[in-house]
């Protein structure tokens, strides 16, 4: 949970730091951020026609996943098809099969 501070509180803290009035407790327990469960994600811009964007969002809604996850899975499946020796998640394959069975075109 993020704590919000006023501009006055931030200015006072900066002044105290600049004046050397800030002390540190090296023995205080700290809570580190959680370790990511997967590798970091990078944004990838993709421009598609409005109708295609809606079809993608509809397909993601039917699959019960965010559309960005569905696009990642489709990309994995498509790249795996291009390189026969690569691994793709079983969930991505199942979703691609289910999508194809619903009359959608494969990735």
FENCORKA-V233935 format. One record per backbone hydrogen bond with DSSP energy under -0.5 kcal/mol. CO is the residue of the C=O (numbers start at 1). NH is the residue of the N-H. E is the energy in kcal/mol with one decimal. If there is no record, write none. Layout:
BEGIN
<<CO NH E> <CO NH E>>
END
This chain:
BEGIN
<<6 10 -2.2> <7 11 -2.5> <8 12 -2.4> <9 13 -2.3> <10 14 -2.4> <11 15 -2.3> <12 16 -2.4> <13 17 -2.3> <14 18 -2.6> <15 19 -2.0> <16 21 -2.7> <16 22 -0.5> <17 20 -1.4> <24 26 -0.7> <25 28 -1.5> <30 32 -0.6> <46 48 -0.6> <49 53 -2.4> <50 54 -2.2> <51 55 -2.0> <52 56 -2.4> <53 57 -2.4> <54 58 -2.7> <55 59 -2.4> <56 60 -2.4> <57 61 -2.3> <58 62 -2.4> <59 63 -2.0> <60 64 -1.1> <60 65 -2.2> <66 70 -1.9> <67 71 -2.5> <68 72 -2.1> <69 73 -2.5> <70 74 -2.6> <71 75 -2.4> <72 76 -2.5> <73 77 -2.5> <74 78 -2.8> <75 79 -2.8> <76 80 -2.4> <77 81 -2.2> <78 82 -1.3> <79 83 -1.5> <82 84 -0.5> <83 86 -2.0> <89 93 -1.9> <90 94 -2.8> <91 95 -2.4> <92 96 -2.2> <93 97 -2.5> <94 98 -2.7> <95 99 -2.5> <96 100 -2.3> <97 101 -2.3> <98 102 -1.3> <99 104 -2.1> <100 103 -1.4>>
END
